[in-house]
Amino acid sequence: MFLGLFVGAVFLIFWIGRNMSDNEPVDAITKSESGKSVLIEYADFQCPACGMYYPLVKQLKTEFGDKLEVVYKHFPLKNLHKNADLAARASEAALNQGKFQEMHNMLFEKQEEWSDSNQALSLFTAYAVTLGLDKDRFLTDIDSDVVKDKVNEDYAEGVSLRVNGTPTFFLNDKKINNPRSYDEFRGIIEQSLK
């Protein structure tokens, strides 16, 4: 019964996010190089729907290689996810030591482990050590104003672009509806490269 409720909740989040998206152009977020598309994802590391999209986005990056730039933006839903902001800061603290992507991947791949934990900081610190980061620097950076400001700036930027749920994707400065499958997502990227 619990599994059915969980699957139903994830589907509802996905459905709401899909129906709240629109295709209106937005102000330029980033400029793509000739022949290259830019996919910007506003996401929350604790969001189950973001966790479901994580392998799709990862596969797109692999398949399209240099033709697709993927940019991750923080949009922690603090009212819904108690560890989302801390997870965002953990990824930024890892970035300061050159390991953003590795921490990003670990946070999504271990989402179930830390999501509802009251020991999230300890878990994130263990992940940092596993990734070969300097533990003391990681712990200093995760609470630094610079890291907090970066997460807050991404969130504020998302709000200004009418992001109201996660994940929200922009492809070449246009908000897109969340694709329902990998093939649909790949088709959207292919069209953007023509």
N, C-alpha and C positions, 0 to 999 in steps of 0.2 A: 504494500500500500504506500509506504514511504517513497519507494522508487517511482511509483506512478505519479505521486504528487510532485516529486522533484522534476521529472520529465515534463509534466504539465506546466510547471512554473517556468522552466527554461524555454519551452515553446511559446508561452505567453510573452516572456521578455523579448524573444526573437520577433514575434508577430507585432508587438507594440513598436519596437524599434524600426521594423520594416515599414510600418504604416505611418510612422511619424516622419520618416525621411522624405525629402523632396528632391527635385532635380534642378532647383533654381541655382543659377550661377552665384558664386560668392566672390568677395574681394580676393585678389591674388594672395595665395598663401606662400607659394614658392614657385619659382620658374624652373621648368624642365629644360634639359638640354635637347637639342635637335634629335628626334628619333627616340626619345626616352620619355616614359610616363612616370608620374609621381603619384604614389598612393599614400595618402595620409590617413592614419587610423587614430581616432580619439578612443581611448580604451581605459579600462579599469582592470588591474591585474586580478582582482577578486571576483569579477563578474563572470558567471558561468557561461553566458553567451560569448563573451570575449575569449574564454577558454576554448569554446567550440570552434571559433574562427581562427585561433592561433595556428593549428596545423595547416589550414588552407592558405593563410598568408605566407607561412613559411615555405610551403610548396610552390606558391606563385613566385616568391623570390628566387627559389632554386631554378624553376623552369624558365623564367624570363631573364635571369641574370642581370647583366648591365643595362638591359632595356627597361628595367623597372626599379625605381628607387622607392623604398618603403620607409616612411617616416612615422615613428611612434610618438603620439602626444598623450600626455597624462590627463585623464578625466576621472579622477577617483570619486565614486559616488559615496561620500562619507556618511550620509544619512542611512544608506542601505548596507554598506560593507565596512565593518569596524577596522579592518586591517588594510584597506585599500590605499589610504594616504601613506602609511608606513611602507607598504610595498613599493609605491611609486618612488619614495625617497630612497629605498634600498637600491633600486635600479640606477638612480642618479648618483648615489654614493659609489656604486660599482663603475659607472661611467668615468668618474674622477680617477679611476685606476685602469681605464681602458678596457673594461669588461661589461659594458652595458648589455650587449647582445647576449652574452652568456648568462647574465643575471635575469634578463628578460625571459629567456627560454626556460630557465630553472623555475622562475616564479609561476609561469604557466603550467609547466610539466608537474610541479608539486603543489598546484593550487589546492587540491583537497587536503593536503597535509597541514597547511598553514591558515587556510581560509577562516576557520572558526576558532583558531587557537588563541588562547590567552598568553601564549609564549611566542608570539610572532617575531619579536625582535631577536630572541635567542635562535630561532630557526633561520632567520635571514642572516644572522651573523655566522651561523654554521655553513650556510650556502656560500657566503663570502669567503670563508676559510677554504672550503672545498674548491673554489675557483682560484685559489692562490692569492687572494687579496690580503693586504695588510689589515689585520683585524682592528687595531687601534685607530688607524686612519679611517676605516669604514665606519666605525662607531662615532667618530668625531664628525665625519661628513654627513651621516644620515640625519643628524640633528642640527646641521649648520643652516644659517639663514640663506645662504646661497642656494642650497639644495631645496629648501622649503619654497623659496621664491620661484625657482624654476618650475616646480610642480604647480604652484599657484598661477604662474603666468600661462602655462599650457591650459589650465582649467578656465581661466578668464578668457583666453583666446577662443576656446571652444564655445563658451557661453555667448561671446560676441558673434559667433557664426551659427548660432541657434542649435548647437549640439544640445540635446536634451536626454540622451540615453547612450548606452554603449553596447556594442561598438558602433561608431559612426565613421563612415569612410568618405573621403574626398578624393576624386581622381582628376588630376590636372585642374584643380581649383573648382570642381563641381561636386556637390554632394550627390552621392549615389544611393539607391536603395540597396539594402543588404542582400547580396545574392543568396539564393536558396541552395546552391550546390557549388562544388569546385568548378564544374564545367561552365556554369553560368558566370562565375567570377572570372575564369580564364577568358571567356568570350568577351566580356566587358573590357578586359585589359587588351586583348588582341585588337578590338575596335579602336581603342584609344591610340594604338601605335600606327594605325593606317593614315 
